[in-house]
Amino acid sequence: MLNIKDLHVELEEEGKQILKGVDLTVEAGKVHAIMGPNGSGKSTLSYVLSGRDGYEVTGGSAALDGEDLLEMEPEERAAAGLFLAFQYPVEIPGVGNMTFLRTAVNAQRKARGQDEMSAADFLKEIRAKAKDLKIDADMLKRPVNVGFSGGEKKRNEILQMAMLEPKMCILDETDSGLDVDAMKLVADGVNALRDAGRGFLVITHYQRLLDHIKPDVVHIMADGRIVKTGGPELALEVENNGYADILAEVA
Amino acid sequence: MATPELKHDATAARLLSIAKPDSAAWSRPARDAAVKRVEQMQLPERRDEYWKYTRPDTLVQPDAPHAALFHNDEGPLFDDMDRLKIVFVDGVFDADASDDLAMAGVRIDRLAEAADIHWAAELYGVLEADGHYVPRPLAALNTAYASDGVLIHVTGKAEKPINFIYLHKDEASDATLHHLIKLDAGAEMTLLETGPAAARFNKCMEVEVADGASFHHVRAQGRDHERRAVTHSFARLGAESTFKSFTLTVNGRLTRNESVITLTGDNAIAHVAGACVGDGDFHHDDTVFVTHDAVGCESRQVFKKVLRNGAVGVFQGKILVKEGAQKTDGYQISQSLLLDDDSQFLAKPELEIYADDVACSHGSTSGAIDEEALFYLRSRGLPEGEATNLLTLAFLAEAVEEIEDEALREAIVERLEGWLERHRG
């Protein structure tokens, strides 16, 4: 589903190379995790895939179901089925959460040539999905992420994911800033979306999120490359021994 | 270079050129006094401190610069609302287009026709004359030579809003209107003002809000690209009274809106807000002066401007807290959203406080669309134009939310959405 080949990326301003040849394939129905120390390029990878400004691709490719992602505008990537759950969801004063979600859902439907979702259908669906994530009516009415706690922001990301029903979900350190209960809630939300047609790329520092969202494949990223790939046991190894051993082993 | 003589000449030329209306005997002493104020203050020129950011020459010159007529394809604002319509075409009252000037709770007269009305004689030019903490000669000029206007005495709860509708049908029209509104204790009314009015419009409004009365005002200044306007709203507020005014300005070559509000009774509330959107050859100036002269009053100034393609926005806002005006709660915010590098926002926020137990805050910012927010919206599938418009509306929201009535607020938001849609980058 997601095919990344020899991806090289620089920071536009500084010309500093961050990704130095990433190769990664995420199949439909699978959950891949990327772990790695700070500064290894994990978040950069998620931003480049979703089309954020400030990065220059100097080599390689990234495709979603055969379509070249790197040629698309961010909104086109979204309509093609890519979703990034932000590490730091953005606060948008003055835009109601509900209005935002409805506009987003309908913009994607429009881009795919589908009819807009009726207000009644939308309301019914969002209420059900919000309830699962323990998001109350007040949070839906408030401006997007404004005054939300860290946990509320992350749950709001998962609600967006549930409403937009993307085929490829990237979760960028969704566990950061979450307590155990909030993490469980978020993980349940993600697990509910797992199905044969959907791929996940879960970026995380720590193994604990992976206790709740069981990965099929775990990759270790360091210095802009995937340096090791394995099964769920690789995450446990990181948890027990840290990154140093693995990095020493592949160096 | 302008010299005092030239300024004197410009004032003399304008005084000579302006139409001298037949006026009712009761207004004559006030008008004569106003002529003297103009002569003494002189009409503004660009070197005057209070006109530092806005060139007054086209507002002062003898003839109104032509303004091409504009066909507004959006239809009349507030059209589906139940309201009493009072129509002026290029500043001339249109009886046929207007409703019967009678309604429960108010007494309505026209300045041009009013016989001896004691309350009007006691208000006409009075708040204007009191409002020259800073010279406002164009307001004095208005008092001196206003050709018409509406005198509203609100004795109870006005049955429905009154809508002054200002149509512009003559490319060279130069209109001068002066309205008086007096709300008795506990009275309530909503005033709507819509339309471009004239090629050049000088409007002055004096509003006396007695104890416990409440006045709501929503104005939309027409989409004509080439119109010019200078308007003054003077208000005096009694105890526990409320004055809330919102202005939408879309297009227009030059607009200067001055609000001069004095809180004279304890626990009075004054909110003035404005949302303006300008594209291209557009200059918009909000000049606000709020004086707290009583205990426990609240004032808010909320002004937001969206500017692009070289449009210019100006804000001069002052909160003056007089000695003894304790427990004052004053708030002032002026912000601009610059959609490109060519546009300009000039702000002069001022606080002057002579009481020691007050809470006053003010802020002024100028910025571009938040790139982080834009990317966030786009990453959820909103096309760039749609996302920009959503963020622009969100930027304007704080000002628009000052309109309490939901139907009025929605009508204004719809106009803003229309502008954004037409001017999508």
Interface residues (C-beta under 8 A of the other chain):
Chain A: S50 G51 R52 D53 E73 P74 E75 R77 A78 A79 F83 L84 F86 P89 V90 E91 I92 P93 G94 V95 F100 T103 A104 V105 A107 Q108 A111 P143 Q160 L164
Chain B: D370 E371 E372 A373 F375 Y376 L377 R378 S379 R380 G381 L382 P383 E384 E386 A387 L390 L391 L393 A394 F395 L396 A397 E398
